[in-house]
Amino acid sequence: MDAVRNPFAPGAGSRPPELAGREAILMEAQIAIQRALLGKSCRSMMLLGLRGVGKTVLLNKIEEMGESKGHVISAIEAPEGKALSELLLPKINQALRKLSTSENAKAKVHQALRALRSFASVFKLSYGDTSISVDPEVGVADSGDIEADLSELFVRVGEAAKAAGRAWTLLIDEVQYLRSEDLAALIVALHKVNQKVLPVLFFGAGLPQVAALSGDAKSYAERLFHYPAVGALENADATEAIRNPIIEEGEQIDDNAISEILAKTKGYPYFLQEWGYQCWNIADESSIKLEDALQAADEATKRLDEGFFKVRFDRLTPKEREYVIAMAKLGSGPYRSSDVADLLNETNQSLGPRRAQIISKGMIYSPSHGDIAFTVPMFEEYLIRNFVKNADNA
């Protein structure tokens, strides 16, 4: 088929042609977005899931939904080790400038900018190419206590948004990389604006451990956020994700081909896009058949091994690689930490720092006490293919 018309989009955060199986999450987000504008309380949302399940895609869609309803959006991807205050400074400055176009909000925006200037000064934040041409407000957001100061800053931004008849929505991707003190401060700030019923919303996305991290940071986080799980698609939704884009391009796909794709991808959205992309390019007629899906598996697997899987494996040190390969040798997860230790002829305690470092890199997480699992779907299969079998055949 014509590669130019290929509807599938296997890429980091790329919008799939068919956003199947996420209707409930998007409906809840839409309701929260509209309630915020009406001055009604609403829960923020933390999307949780493994790599490649479409969390970033959902955040991008929620951003579009918010903008279409008049929200001022601040979107951030949290990198490892960077302070939240540094990430927020330019975003909040930009949001306040947008709100300043409302005559009704000018006074409140001015107050918020003064609070932002105080916040930047106390945490010694640089402005880069931007500047805040107001004097700091003494005694507001300048204590040096990130929890207290961020709360005061969020309240001022919320008051400015309310005066403008709009709402401010903060989106943060990769929440698991926020430092523990920053996550705690964010939760406290959101709790404060929620208590004051200000039009401030938060949508975050992160790996499964974020729920536990949030609970550890502040016990009331479970009541502040809704934590929808973003996982593999059910068969009906996965079928729609493959079939509908093909039909919309005027082509067809056999049921047997779809069954093969679902079996190989296990319904994970990123893998569905990769298999669909390869099947389309391989098929030489206007209908994708079983043999096309079978042939696509080799190319799809190769591309995943060279990209999706490899870039994550390459972040690990030799000792960390040894640990995850040992996990894969035990079969499908979750795995007992003690079993991995036994396989490596070490104690569970001695491996603790190594395990913690792999968790901090977002490669594994602990679904329950004493258990560990990969954050990347089917990662154990990649390790078996490329490191275990090769070693056995050497």
Secondary structure in CASP SS format (residue, H / E / C, confidence):
PFRMAT SS
TARGET T0000
AUTHOR 0000-0000-0000
METHOD secondary structure of the structure
MODEL  1
M C 1.00
D C 1.00
A H 1.00
V H 1.00
R H 1.00
N C 1.00
P C 1.00
F C 1.00
A C 1.00
P C 1.00
G C 1.00
A C 1.00
G C 1.00
S C 1.00
R C 1.00
P C 1.00
P C 1.00
E C 1.00
L C 1.00
A C 1.00
G C 1.00
R C 1.00
E H 1.00
A H 1.00
I H 1.00
L H 1.00
M H 1.00
E H 1.00
A H 1.00
Q H 1.00
I H 1.00
A H 1.00
I H 1.00
Q H 1.00
R H 1.00
A H 1.00
L H 1.00
L C 1.00
G C 1.00
K C 1.00
S C 1.00
C C 1.00
R C 1.00
S E 1.00
M E 1.00
M E 1.00
L E 1.00
L E 1.00
G C 1.00
L C 1.00
R C 1.00
G C 1.00
V C 1.00
G C 1.00
K H 1.00
T H 1.00
V H 1.00
L H 1.00
L H 1.00
N H 1.00
K H 1.00
I H 1.00
E H 1.00
E H 1.00
M H 1.00
G H 1.00
E H 1.00
S H 1.00
K C 1.00
G C 1.00
H E 1.00
V E 1.00
I E 1.00
S E 1.00
A E 1.00
I E 1.00
E E 1.00
A C 1.00
P C 1.00
E C 1.00
G C 1.00
K C 1.00
A C 1.00
L H 1.00
S H 1.00
E H 1.00
L H 1.00
L H 1.00
L H 1.00
P H 1.00
K H 1.00
I H 1.00
N H 1.00
Q H 1.00
A H 1.00
L H 1.00
R H 1.00
K H 1.00
L H 1.00
S C 1.00
T C 1.00
S C 1.00
E H 1.00
N H 1.00
A H 1.00
K H 1.00
A H 1.00
K H 1.00
V H 1.00
H H 1.00
Q H 1.00
A H 1.00
L H 1.00
R H 1.00
A H 1.00
L H 1.00
R H 1.00
S H 1.00
F H 1.00
A H 1.00
S H 1.00
V H 1.00
F C 1.00
K C 1.00
L C 1.00
S C 1.00
Y C 1.00
G C 1.00
D C 1.00
T C 1.00
S C 1.00
I C 1.00
S C 1.00
V C 1.00
D C 1.00
P C 1.00
E C 1.00
V C 1.00
G C 1.00
V C 1.00
A C 1.00
D C 1.00
S C 1.00
G C 1.00
D C 1.00
I H 1.00
E H 1.00
A H 1.00
D H 1.00
L H 1.00
S H 1.00
E H 1.00
L H 1.00
F H 1.00
V H 1.00
R H 1.00
V H 1.00
G H 1.00
E H 1.00
A H 1.00
A H 1.00
K H 1.00
A H 1.00
A C 1.00
G C 1.00
R C 1.00
A E 1.00
W E 1.00
T E 1.00
L E 1.00
L E 1.00
I E 1.00
D E 1.00
E C 1.00
V H 1.00
Q H 1.00
Y H 1.00
L C 1.00
R C 1.00
S H 1.00
E H 1.00
D H 1.00
L H 1.00
A H 1.00
A H 1.00
L H 1.00
I H 1.00
V H 1.00
A H 1.00
L H 1.00
H H 1.00
K H 1.00
V H 1.00
N H 1.00
Q H 1.00
K C 1.00
V C 1.00
L C 1.00
P C 1.00
V E 1.00
L E 1.00
F E 1.00
F E 1.00
G E 1.00
A E 1.00
G E 1.00
L C 1.00
P C 1.00
Q C 1.00
V H 1.00
A H 1.00
A H 1.00
L H 1.00
S H 1.00
G H 1.00
D H 1.00
A H 1.00
K C 1.00
S C 1.00
Y C 1.00
A H 1.00
E H 1.00
R H 1.00
L H 1.00
F E 1.00
H E 1.00
Y C 1.00
P C 1.00
A E 1.00
V C 1.00
G C 1.00
A C 1.00
L C 1.00
E C 1.00
N H 1.00
A H 1.00
D H 1.00
A H 1.00
T H 1.00
E H 1.00
A H 1.00
I H 1.00
R H 1.00
N H 1.00
P H 1.00
I H 1.00
I H 1.00
E H 1.00
E C 1.00
G C 1.00
E C 1.00
Q E 1.00
I E 1.00
D C 1.00
D H 1.00
N H 1.00
A H 1.00
I H 1.00
S H 1.00
E H 1.00
I H 1.00
L H 1.00
A H 1.00
K H 1.00
T H 1.00
K C 1.00
G C 1.00
Y C 1.00
P H 1.00
Y H 1.00
F H 1.00
L H 1.00
Q H 1.00
E H 1.00
W H 1.00
G H 1.00
Y H 1.00
Q H 1.00
C H 1.00
W H 1.00
N H 1.00
I H 1.00
A C 1.00
D C 1.00
E C 1.00
S C 1.00
S E 1.00
I E 1.00
K C 1.00
L H 1.00
E H 1.00
D H 1.00
A H 1.00
L H 1.00
Q H 1.00
A H 1.00
A H 1.00
D H 1.00
E H 1.00
A H 1.00
T H 1.00
K H 1.00
R H 1.00
L H 1.00
D H 1.00
E H 1.00
G H 1.00
F H 1.00
F H 1.00
K H 1.00
V H 1.00
R H 1.00
F H 1.00
D C 1.00
R C 1.00
L C 1.00
T C 1.00
P H 1.00
K H 1.00
E H 1.00
R H 1.00
E H 1.00
Y H 1.00
V H 1.00
I H 1.00
A H 1.00
M H 1.00
A H 1.00
K H 1.00
L C 1.00
G C 1.00
S C 1.00
G C 1.00
P C 1.00
Y E 1.00
R E 1.00
S H 1.00
S H 1.00
D H 1.00
V H 1.00
A H 1.00
D H 1.00
L H 1.00
L C 1.00
N C 1.00
E C 1.00
T C 1.00
N C 1.00
Q C 1.00
S C 1.00
L C 1.00
G H 1.00
P H 1.00
R H 1.00
R H 1.00
A H 1.00
Q H 1.00
I H 1.00
I H 1.00
S H 1.00
K C 1.00
G C 1.00
M C 1.00
I E 1.00
Y E 1.00
S C 1.00
P C 1.00
S C 1.00
H C 1.00
G C 1.00
D E 1.00
I E 1.00
A E 1.00
F E 1.00
T C 1.00
V C 1.00
P C 1.00
M C 1.00
F H 1.00
E H 1.00
E H 1.00
Y H 1.00
L H 1.00
I H 1.00
R H 1.00
N H 1.00
F H 1.00
V H 1.00
K H 1.00
N H 1.00
A H 1.00
D H 1.00
N H 1.00
A C 1.00
END
